[in-house]
Amino acid sequence: GSVDEVQSDVKVVEMKTIWRSSVYDVLLRVFAFLLTLIATIIVGVDKETKIISYAELQFKVSAKWEYMSAIVFFLVSNAIGCSYAAISMVISTIARTSGNKTALLMITVLDIIIMALLFSANGAGAAVGVLGQKGNSHAQWMKVCNIFDAYCRHMTVALVLSIIGSSVFLLIVVHSVFKLHYYRSN
């Protein structure tokens, strides 16, 4: 009788640990989804048009995300990260409830890939942001953030949100590794 009671108590503790772990995973994925979604929307709708005068001529000039390939990469990467976060939320929940460890391992590998993609896109976006802010006198690239200040502020906000979203994906990966270590050590 006492052996069965111990086994049933262990089972309850395991179920509570699995449930708590699933809640953390879902919350982190929701947070990653929202951050990358908002970053994608901010970049996608960001546009600023100015009239610039030069030698008594006036030019209408616009700044949009699609004019710079690094920003296109940034937008597409965040859209992929957002979509993946939504899909992985459902798949990981189903895999946890069914106990499908192969699917959970695949989700973890994909989490690492998405995290790397987002950090890469953040680096590209930050590099373009620095050029926009400071220019490059050696290449004769003029700074543009003094002209398109609202556009640059919006891009900065999107970049910060995306960096936080990438960090949330890092937390998801770390959480998965800790779970793997915990379950392997028991």
VEXRO-432696 format. One line per 3 residues: number of its first residue (from 1); their letters; for each residue x, y, z of N, C-alpha, C, O. Coordinates in nm, 2 decimals, decimal comma. Layout:
# residues N
NUM	a	X/Y/Z/X/Y/Z/X/Y/Z/X/Y/Z | ...
# end
This chain:
# residues 186
1	gsv	0,08/-0,12/0,00/0,00/0,00/0,00/0,08/0,13/0,00/0,05/0,22/-0,07 | 0,19/0,13/0,08/0,27/0,25/0,09/0,35/0,28/-0,04/0,38/0,39/-0,07 | 0,39/0,17/-0,11/0,46/0,19/-0,23/0,37/0,26/-0,34/0,42/0,36/-0,41
4	dev	0,25/0,22/-0,34/0,15/0,29/-0,44/0,13/0,43/-0,40/0,12/0,52/-0,49 | 0,12/0,46/-0,27/0,10/0,60/-0,23/0,22/0,69/-0,27/0,20/0,80/-0,31 | 0,34/0,64/-0,25/0,46/0,71/-0,29/0,46/0,74/-0,44/0,49/0,85/-0,49
7	qsd	0,43/0,64/-0,52/0,42/0,65/-0,66/0,32/0,75/-0,71/0,34/0,83/-0,80 | 0,20/0,75/-0,64/0,10/0,84/-0,68/0,14/0,99/-0,64/0,10/1,08/-0,72 | 0,21/1,01/-0,53/0,25/1,14/-0,49/0,36/1,19/-0,59/0,36/1,31/-0,63
10	vkv	0,45/1,10/-0,64/0,55/1,14/-0,73/0,48/1,19/-0,86/0,52/1,28/-0,93 | 0,38/1,11/-0,90/0,31/1,14/-1,03/0,24/1,28/-1,02/0,24/1,36/-1,12 | 0,18/1,32/-0,90/0,12/1,45/-0,88/0,23/1,56/-0,89/0,20/1,66/-0,96
13	vem	0,34/1,54/-0,83/0,45/1,64/-0,84/0,50/1,66/-0,98/0,52/1,77/-1,03 | 0,52/1,54/-1,06/0,56/1,55/-1,20/0,46/1,63/-1,28/0,49/1,71/-1,36 | 0,33/1,60/-1,26/0,22/1,67/-1,34/0,22/1,82/-1,31/0,21/1,90/-1,40
16	kti	0,24/1,86/-1,18/0,25/2,00/-1,15/0,37/2,07/-1,21/0,36/2,18/-1,26 | 0,48/2,00/-1,21/0,60/2,05/-1,28/0,59/2,07/-1,43/0,62/2,17/-1,48 | 0,53/1,97/-1,49/0,50/1,97/-1,63/0,40/2,08/-1,67/0,42/2,16/-1,76
19	wrs	0,30/2,10/-1,59/0,20/2,20/-1,61/0,26/2,34/-1,60/0,24/2,43/-1,68 | 0,34/2,36/-1,49/0,40/2,49/-1,47/0,50/2,52/-1,58/0,51/2,63/-1,63 | 0,57/2,42/-1,62/0,67/2,44/-1,74/0,59/2,48/-1,86/0,64/2,56/-1,94
22	svy	0,48/2,42/-1,89/0,40/2,45/-2,00/0,34/2,59/-2,00/0,34/2,66/-2,10 | 0,30/2,63/-1,88/0,25/2,77/-1,87/0,36/2,87/-1,90/0,34/2,97/-1,97 | 0,48/2,85/-1,85/0,60/2,94/-1,88/0,63/2,94/-2,03/0,65/3,05/-2,08
25	dvl	0,62/2,82/-2,09/0,65/2,82/-2,23/0,55/2,89/-2,31/0,58/2,97/-2,40 | 0,42/2,87/-2,28/0,32/2,95/-2,35/0,33/3,10/-2,33/0,31/3,17/-2,42 | 0,35/3,14/-2,21/0,36/3,28/-2,18/0,48/3,34/-2,25/0,46/3,45/-2,31
28	lrv	0,59/3,28/-2,26/0,71/3,33/-2,33/0,68/3,34/-2,48/0,72/3,43/-2,54 | 0,61/3,24/-2,53/0,58/3,24/-2,67/0,47/3,35/-2,71/0,48/3,41/-2,81 | 0,38/3,37/-2,62/0,28/3,48/-2,64/0,36/3,61/-2,64/0,33/3,70/-2,72
31	faf	0,45/3,63/-2,55/0,53/3,75/-2,54/0,61/3,77/-2,66/0,62/3,88/-2,72 | 0,68/3,66/-2,71/0,76/3,67/-2,83/0,67/3,71/-2,95/0,71/3,79/-3,04 | 0,55/3,65/-2,96/0,46/3,67/-3,07/0,42/3,82/-3,07/0,43/3,89/-3,17
34	llt	0,38/3,88/-2,95/0,34/4,02/-2,95/0,45/4,11/-2,98/0,43/4,21/-3,06 | 0,57/4,09/-2,93/0,68/4,18/-2,96/0,72/4,18/-3,11/0,74/4,29/-3,16 | 0,73/4,06/-3,17/0,77/4,06/-3,31/0,65/4,11/-3,40/0,68/4,17/-3,50
37	lia	0,53/4,09/-3,35/0,42/4,14/-3,43/0,42/4,29/-3,43/0,40/4,35/-3,53 | 0,44/4,35/-3,31/0,44/4,50/-3,30/0,55/4,56/-3,38/0,54/4,66/-3,45 | 0,67/4,49/-3,37/0,79/4,54/-3,45/0,76/4,53/-3,60/0,80/4,62/-3,67
40	tii	0,70/4,42/-3,64/0,66/4,41/-3,78/0,57/4,52/-3,83/0,59/4,58/-3,93 | 0,47/4,54/-3,75/0,36/4,64/-3,79/0,43/4,78/-3,79/0,40/4,86/-3,88 | 0,51/4,82/-3,69/0,57/4,95/-3,69/0,65/4,97/-3,81/0,64/5,08/-3,87
43	vgv	0,74/4,87/-3,85/0,82/4,89/-3,96/0,74/4,89/-4,09/0,76/4,97/-4,18 | 0,64/4,81/-4,10/0,55/4,80/-4,22/0,48/4,92/-4,25/0,45/4,95/-4,37 | 0,44/5,00/-4,15/0,36/5,12/-4,17/0,44/5,25/-4,17/0,39/5,36/-4,19
46	dke	0,57/5,23/-4,13/0,66/5,35/-4,11/0,69/5,41/-4,25/0,75/5,35/-4,33 | 0,66/5,54/-4,26/0,69/5,61/-4,39/0,69/5,76/-4,35/0,60/5,81/-4,28 | 0,79/5,83/-4,40/0,79/5,97/-4,38/0,83/6,04/-4,51/0,93/5,99/-4,58
49	tki	0,76/6,14/-4,55/0,79/6,22/-4,67/0,82/6,36/-4,63/0,76/6,43/-4,55 | 0,93/6,41/-4,69/0,98/6,55/-4,67/1,00/6,62/-4,80/1,03/6,55/-4,90 | 0,99/6,75/-4,80/1,03/6,83/-4,92/1,16/6,89/-4,89/1,18/6,97/-4,79
52	isy	1,26/6,86/-4,97/1,40/6,91/-4,94/1,43/7,01/-5,05/1,41/6,99/-5,17 | 1,49/7,12/-5,01/1,53/7,23/-5,10/1,68/7,22/-5,12/1,76/7,20/-5,03 | 1,72/7,23/-5,25/1,86/7,23/-5,28/1,88/7,32/-5,40/1,83/7,29/-5,51
55	ael	1,96/7,42/-5,39/1,99/7,52/-5,50/1,86/7,57/-5,56/1,85/7,56/-5,69 | 1,77/7,61/-5,49/1,64/7,67/-5,53/1,55/7,57/-5,60/1,46/7,60/-5,67 | 1,59/7,44/-5,59/1,50/7,33/-5,64/1,44/7,26/-5,52/1,50/7,25/-5,41
58	qfk	1,32/7,21/-5,53/1,26/7,13/-5,43/1,23/6,99/-5,47/1,18/6,97/-5,58 | 1,26/6,90/-5,38/1,24/6,76/-5,41/1,16/6,70/-5,30/1,17/6,73/-5,18 | 1,07/6,61/-5,34/0,98/6,54/-5,25/1,05/6,40/-5,23/1,07/6,32/-5,32
61	vsa	1,10/6,37/-5,11/1,17/6,25/-5,08/1,10/6,18/-4,97/1,05/6,24/-4,87 | 1,10/6,04/-4,98/1,03/5,96/-4,88/1,13/5,86/-4,82/1,22/5,81/-4,89 | 1,11/5,82/-4,70/1,18/5,71/-4,64/1,08/5,60/-4,61/0,98/5,62/-4,54
64	kwe	1,10/5,48/-4,66/1,02/5,36/-4,64/1,10/5,24/-4,61/1,22/5,24/-4,65 | 1,05/5,15/-4,55/1,12/5,02/-4,51/1,17/4,95/-4,64/1,27/4,88/-4,63 | 1,10/4,96/-4,75/1,13/4,88/-4,87/1,25/4,93/-4,95/1,29/4,87/-5,04
67	yms	1,30/5,05/-4,91/1,41/5,11/-4,98/1,55/5,06/-4,94/1,65/5,09/-5,01 | 1,56/4,99/-4,83/1,68/4,94/-4,78/1,67/4,79/-4,76/1,59/4,75/-4,68 | 1,76/4,71/-4,82/1,75/4,56/-4,81/1,76/4,51/-4,67/1,70/4,41/-4,63
70	aiv	1,84/4,58/-4,58/1,86/4,54/-4,44/1,73/4,55/-4,37/1,70/4,47/-4,28 | 1,65/4,66/-4,40/1,53/4,68/-4,33/1,42/4,58/-4,38/1,33/4,54/-4,30 | 1,43/4,55/-4,51/1,34/4,44/-4,56/1,37/4,31/-4,49/1,27/4,24/-4,45
73	ffl	1,49/4,28/-4,47/1,53/4,16/-4,40/1,48/4,16/-4,26/1,43/4,06/-4,20 | 1,49/4,28/-4,19/1,44/4,30/-4,06/1,29/4,27/-4,05/1,25/4,20/-3,96 | 1,22/4,33/-4,14/1,07/4,32/-4,14/1,03/4,17/-4,17/0,95/4,12/-4,09
76	vsn	1,09/4,11/-4,27/1,06/3,97/-4,30/1,09/3,88/-4,19/1,02/3,79/-4,16 | 1,21/3,90/-4,13/1,25/3,81/-4,01/1,16/3,83/-3,90/1,12/3,73/-3,83 | 1,11/3,95/-3,87/1,02/3,96/-3,76/0,88/3,90/-3,79/0,81/3,85/-3,70
79	aig	0,84/3,91/-3,92/0,71/3,85/-3,96/0,73/3,70/-3,95/0,63/3,63/-3,90 | 0,84/3,64/-3,98/0,86/3,50/-3,97/0,86/3,46/-3,82/0,80/3,36/-3,78 | 0,93/3,54/-3,74/0,94/3,51/-3,60/0,80/3,51/-3,53/0,76/3,43/-3,45
82	csy	0,72/3,61/-3,57/0,58/3,63/-3,52/0,50/3,51/-3,56/0,43/3,45/-3,48 | 0,50/3,47/-3,69/0,42/3,36/-3,74/0,47/3,23/-3,67/0,38/3,15/-3,63 | 0,60/3,21/-3,66/0,65/3,09/-3,59/0,61/3,08/-3,45/0,57/2,98/-3,40
85	aai	0,61/3,20/-3,38/0,57/3,20/-3,23/0,43/3,15/-3,22/0,39/3,08/-3,13 | 0,34/3,20/-3,31/0,20/3,16/-3,30/0,18/3,01/-3,33/0,11/2,94/-3,26 | 0,25/2,96/-3,43/0,24/2,82/-3,47/0,30/2,73/-3,36/0,24/2,63/-3,33
88	smv	0,42/2,77/-3,32/0,49/2,68/-3,22/0,41/2,68/-3,08/0,42/2,58/-3,01 | 0,34/2,79/-3,05/0,26/2,79/-2,93/0,16/2,67/-2,93/0,14/2,60/-2,83 | 0,09/2,65/-3,04/-0,01/2,55/-3,06/0,06/2,41/-3,06/0,02/2,32/-2,99
91	ist	0,16/2,40/-3,14/0,23/2,27/-3,16/0,30/2,22/-3,03/0,29/2,11/-2,99 | 0,36/2,31/-2,96/0,43/2,27/-2,84/0,33/2,24/-2,73/0,36/2,15/-2,65 | 0,22/2,30/-2,73/0,11/2,27/-2,63/0,06/2,13/-2,66/0,04/2,05/-2,56
94	iar	0,03/2,10/-2,78/-0,02/1,97/-2,82/0,09/1,86/-2,79/0,06/1,75/-2,74 | 0,22/1,89/-2,82/0,32/1,80/-2,80/0,34/1,77/-2,65/0,37/1,65/-2,61 | 0,33/1,87/-2,57/0,35/1,85/-2,42/0,23/1,76/-2,37/0,26/1,67/-2,29
97	tsg	0,11/1,79/-2,41/0,00/1,71/-2,36/0,00/1,57/-2,40/-0,04/1,48/-2,33 | 0,05/1,55/-2,52/0,06/1,41/-2,57/0,19/1,34/-2,54/0,21/1,22/-2,55 | 0,29/1,42/-2,49/0,42/1,36/-2,45/0,51/1,33/-2,56/0,60/1,24/-2,55
100	nkt	0,49/1,40/-2,67/0,57/1,37/-2,80/0,70/1,45/-2,78/0,71/1,57/-2,81 | 0,81/1,37/-2,74/0,94/1,43/-2,71/1,01/1,47/-2,84/1,09/1,56/-2,85 | 0,98/1,40/-2,95/1,04/1,43/-3,08/0,99/1,56/-3,13/1,07/1,64/-3,18
103	all	0,87/1,59/-3,12/0,81/1,72/-3,16/0,87/1,83/-3,07/0,90/1,94/-3,12 | 0,88/1,81/-2,94/0,94/1,91/-2,85/1,08/1,94/-2,89/1,13/2,05/-2,88 | 1,16/1,83/-2,92/1,30/1,86/-2,97/1,30/1,94/-3,10/1,39/2,03/-3,11
106	mit	1,22/1,91/-3,19/1,21/1,98/-3,32/1,18/2,13/-3,29/1,23/2,22/-3,35 | 1,08/2,15/-3,20/1,04/2,29/-3,17/1,16/2,36/-3,11/1,18/2,48/-3,14 | 1,24/2,30/-3,02/1,35/2,36/-2,96/1,46/2,40/-3,07/1,52/2,50/-3,06
109	vld	1,48/2,31/-3,16/1,58/2,33/-3,27/1,53/2,45/-3,35/1,60/2,54/-3,39 | 1,40/2,45/-3,39/1,34/2,57/-3,46/1,35/2,70/-3,38/1,36/2,80/-3,44 | 1,33/2,69/-3,25/1,34/2,81/-3,16/1,48/2,87/-3,18/1,50/2,99/-3,18
112	iii	1,58/2,78/-3,18/1,72/2,83/-3,19/1,74/2,90/-3,33/1,80/3,00/-3,34 | 1,68/2,84/-3,43/1,70/2,90/-3,57/1,63/3,03/-3,57/1,68/3,13/-3,63 | 1,51/3,04/-3,52/1,43/3,17/-3,52/1,51/3,27/-3,44/1,51/3,39/-3,48
115	mal	1,56/3,23/-3,32/1,63/3,32/-3,24/1,75/3,38/-3,32/1,78/3,50/-3,32 | 1,83/3,29/-3,38/1,95/3,34/-3,46/1,90/3,43/-3,58/1,97/3,53/-3,60 | 1,79/3,39/-3,64/1,74/3,48/-3,75/1,71/3,62/-3,70/1,75/3,72/-3,76
118	lfs	1,64/3,63/-3,59/1,60/3,75/-3,53/1,72/3,84/-3,49/1,73/3,96/-3,51 | 1,82/3,77/-3,42/1,94/3,85/-3,38/2,02/3,90/-3,50/2,07/4,01/-3,49 | 2,02/3,82/-3,60/2,09/3,86/-3,73/2,02/3,98/-3,79/2,08/4,08/-3,83
121	ang	1,89/3,97/-3,80/1,81/4,09/-3,85/1,82/4,21/-3,76/1,83/4,32/-3,82 | 1,83/4,19/-3,63/1,85/4,31/-3,54/1,99/4,37/-3,57/2,00/4,49/-3,57 | 2,09/4,29/-3,59/2,22/4,34/-3,62/2,22/4,42/-3,75/2,28/4,53/-3,76
124	aga	2,15/4,37/-3,85/2,14/4,44/-3,98/2,07/4,57/-3,97/2,11/4,67/-4,02 | 1,95/4,57/-3,89/1,88/4,69/-3,87/1,95/4,79/-3,79/1,94/4,91/-3,82 | 2,03/4,75/-3,69/2,11/4,84/-3,61/2,22/4,90/-3,69/2,25/5,02/-3,67
127	avg	2,28/4,83/-3,78/2,39/4,88/-3,86/2,33/4,99/-3,95/2,40/5,09/-3,97 | 2,22/4,96/-4,01/2,16/5,07/-4,10/2,12/5,19/-4,02/2,13/5,30/-4,06 | 2,07/5,16/-3,90/2,03/5,27/-3,81/2,15/5,36/-3,77/2,13/5,48/-3,77
130	vlg	2,26/5,30/-3,75/2,38/5,38/-3,72/2,42/5,46/-3,84/2,46/5,58/-3,82 | 2,42/5,40/-3,96/2,45/5,48/-4,08/2,35/5,59/-4,10/2,39/5,71/-4,13 | 2,22/5,57/-4,07/2,12/5,67/-4,08/2,14/5,78/-3,98/2,12/5,90/-4,01
133	qkg	2,19/5,75/-3,86/2,21/5,84/-3,75/2,33/5,92/-3,77/2,34/6,05/-3,75 | 2,44/5,86/-3,81/2,57/5,92/-3,82/2,63/5,94/-3,95/2,72/6,02/-3,97 | 2,58/5,86/-4,05/2,64/5,87/-4,19/2,77/5,80/-4,19/2,81/5,74/-4,09
136	nsh	2,84/5,81/-4,30/2,97/5,75/-4,32/3,05/5,84/-4,41/3,03/5,84/-4,53 | 3,14/5,93/-4,35/3,21/6,03/-4,43/3,31/5,96/-4,53/3,34/6,02/-4,63 | 3,36/5,84/-4,50/3,46/5,77/-4,59/3,39/5,73/-4,71/3,45/5,73/-4,82
139	aqw	3,26/5,69/-4,70/3,19/5,64/-4,82/3,10/5,76/-4,88/3,03/5,74/-4,98 | 3,11/5,87/-4,82/3,03/5,99/-4,86/2,88/5,96/-4,84/2,80/6,01/-4,92 | 2,84/5,89/-4,74/2,70/5,87/-4,71/2,66/5,97/-4,61/2,71/5,98/-4,50
142	mkv	2,56/6,04/-4,64/2,51/6,15/-4,55/2,41/6,08/-4,45/2,34/5,99/-4,48 | 2,41/6,14/-4,33/2,32/6,10/-4,23/2,18/6,15/-4,27/2,16/6,25/-4,33 | 2,08/6,07/-4,24/1,94/6,10/-4,29/1,84/6,11/-4,17/1,73/6,17/-4,19
145	cni	1,88/6,07/-4,05/1,79/6,08/-3,94/1,77/6,22/-3,89/1,67/6,25/-3,82 | 1,85/6,32/-3,93/1,83/6,46/-3,90/1,72/6,51/-3,99/1,65/6,61/-3,96 | 1,69/6,44/-4,10/1,58/6,48/-4,20/1,46/6,40/-4,17/1,35/6,46/-4,15
148	fda	1,47/6,27/-4,16/1,36/6,18/-4,14/1,36/6,13/-3,99/1,37/6,02/-3,96 | 1,34/6,23/-3,90/1,35/6,20/-3,76/1,24/6,11/-3,71/1,27/6,02/-3,63 | 1,12/6,13/-3,75/1,01/6,04/-3,71/1,03/5,90/-3,76/1,00/5,80/-3,68
151	ycr	1,07/5,88/-3,88/1,10/5,75/-3,94/1,20/5,68/-3,85/1,19/5,56/-3,82 | 1,31/5,75/-3,82/1,42/5,69/-3,75/1,37/5,65/-3,60/1,42/5,55/-3,55 | 1,29/5,74/-3,54/1,24/5,70/-3,41/1,16/5,58/-3,41/1,17/5,49/-3,32
154	hmt	1,07/5,57/-3,51/0,99/5,45/-3,52/1,07/5,32/-3,55/1,04/5,22/-3,49 | 1,17/5,33/-3,63/1,26/5,22/-3,65/1,34/5,18/-3,53/1,36/5,06/-3,50 | 1,38/5,28/-3,45/1,44/5,25/-3,32/1,35/5,18/-3,22/1,40/5,08/-3,16
157	val	1,23/5,22/-3,22/1,13/5,15/-3,13/1,11/5,00/-3,18/1,11/4,91/-3,10 | 1,10/4,99/-3,31/1,08/4,85/-3,37/1,21/4,77/-3,34/1,19/4,65/-3,30 | 1,32/4,83/-3,35/1,45/4,75/-3,32/1,45/4,71/-3,17/1,49/4,60/-3,15
160	vls	1,42/4,80/-3,08/1,42/4,76/-2,94/1,32/4,65/-2,91/1,35/4,56/-2,84 | 1,20/4,66/-2,97/1,10/4,55/-2,95/1,15/4,42/-3,00/1,13/4,32/-2,94 | 1,21/4,43/-3,12/1,26/4,30/-3,18/1,38/4,24/-3,10/1,39/4,12/-3,09
163	iig	1,46/4,33/-3,04/1,57/4,28/-2,96/1,51/4,21/-2,84/1,56/4,10/-2,79 | 1,41/4,27/-2,78/1,35/4,21/-2,66/1,28/4,07/-2,70/1,29/3,97/-2,63 | 1,22/4,07/-2,82/1,16/3,95/-2,87/1,26/3,84/-2,90/1,23/3,73/-2,87
166	ssv	1,37/3,88/-2,95/1,48/3,78/-2,97/1,53/3,73/-2,84/1,56/3,61/-2,83 | 1,54/3,81/-2,74/1,58/3,77/-2,61/1,48/3,68/-2,54/1,52/3,59/-2,47 | 1,35/3,70/-2,57/1,25/3,61/-2,52/1,27/3,47/-2,59/1,25/3,37/-2,52
169	fll	1,30/3,47/-2,72/1,33/3,34/-2,78/1,45/3,27/-2,72/1,45/3,15/-2,70 | 1,55/3,35/-2,68/1,66/3,30/-2,61/1,62/3,24/-2,47/1,66/3,13/-2,44 | 1,53/3,31/-2,40/1,47/3,25/-2,28/1,40/3,12/-2,30/1,40/3,03/-2,22
172	ivv	1,33/3,11/-2,41/1,25/2,99/-2,45/1,35/2,88/-2,47/1,33/2,76/-2,42 | 1,46/2,90/-2,54/1,56/2,80/-2,56/1,63/2,76/-2,43/1,64/2,64/-2,40 | 1,66/2,86/-2,34/1,72/2,82/-2,21/1,63/2,74/-2,13/1,67/2,65/-2,06
175	hsv	1,50/2,78/-2,13/1,40/2,71/-2,06/1,39/2,56/-2,11/1,38/2,47/-2,03 | 1,40/2,54/-2,24/1,39/2,41/-2,30/1,51/2,33/-2,25/1,50/2,21/-2,22 | 1,63/2,39/-2,25/1,75/2,32/-2,21/1,75/2,28/-2,07/1,79/2,17/-2,03
178	fkl	1,70/2,37/-1,98/1,69/2,34/-1,84/1,59/2,22/-1,82/1,61/2,13/-1,74 | 1,48/2,22/-1,89/1,38/2,11/-1,88/1,45/1,98/-1,93/1,43/1,88/-1,86 | 1,52/1,99/-2,04/1,59/1,87/-2,09/1,69/1,82/-1,98/1,69/1,70/-1,96
181	hyy	1,76/1,91/-1,92/1,86/1,86/-1,82/1,79/1,81/-1,70/1,83/1,71/-1,64 | 1,68/1,87/-1,66/1,60/1,83/-1,54/1,55/1,69/-1,56/1,56/1,60/-1,47 | 1,49/1,67/-1,68/1,43/1,54/-1,70/1,53/1,43/-1,72/1,51/1,31/-1,69
184	rsn	1,65/1,46/-1,77/1,75/1,37/-1,80/1,82/1,33/-1,66/1,86/1,21/-1,64 | 1,82/1,42/-1,57/1,89/1,39/-1,44/1,80/1,32/-1,35/1,85/1,26/-1,25 | 1,67/1,31/-1,37/1,58/1,23/-1,28/1,56/1,09/-1,33/1,49/1,02/-1,27
# end
